[in-house]
Amino acid sequence: MKSFITPFVEQMVENYKKKNIPHQFSLNQVDGILKEKYLAVEENVSDADIDQESRIHAIKYYVITDENVLQRVFTAIEKIDFFELMNSSDQDEKQTTVEKMWTDIQYGQRINVILESMDHTYISGFTLQGKSEKLFHELNVFVGIDPGECTVENECFLHYLRSLVVAGYL
C-alpha cells in the first residue's frame, strides 16, 4: 500500500545509504563516542549493578553524570517526569552507594551504560540504566543491523531507521 509516507521512508533509506553509516560499530568506536559526545566515564564492569544473564557478555561500563550532557539527552517529557518524581519522593540521607546510584538514575542525575559483546570487537547488546530515548536509540544504532536486512519491507530495518533518525544520524 502506497501513501504519502512512502516517499519519505524511501528518502530516509537513500540518506542512510549515502551516509555510509557502519552496519555495526566496534567497541573502540563506541568507547570514543561515549567519552567524547557524552563525557561518559568508564568504570570497572564488575562494579555494574546488572543481573547474571547480562553479566555474561558485559564488557564495558560507563557512567554519565555531566549536567550539560544530561540536559541534552533527555526529552522535555523525560525532564518533567524526573521533576515530578523528585517532588513527590523523600530523599533518604542514609542510602547505601548502590541505593544512591539508583536514586540519581531515577532523578535524571545519572545514566549507566553497560555494553555487551560476544566477540570482544563489536557491540552485541547493551543495558541502559536511566531514561533517555535519545541515548537508547543511539545505542541501538551502535548494535547495528545485518546489511541483508536493510529493506523497507523488514520491520527490524524500520525500527533501525527510527533509531537513526532519533539519534540524529539521519
Protein Blocks (a to p, Z undefined) as FASTA:
>chain_A
ZZfklmmmmmmmmmmmmnopafbdcfklmmmmmmmmnopacddfklpccdfklmmmgcbd
cddfbfklmmmmpcfklmmmmmmmmmmpccdfkbcfklmmmmmmmnopaccdddddfklm
accbdcdedjdfklmmmmmmmnopafklmcfklmklmmmmmmmmmnopZZ
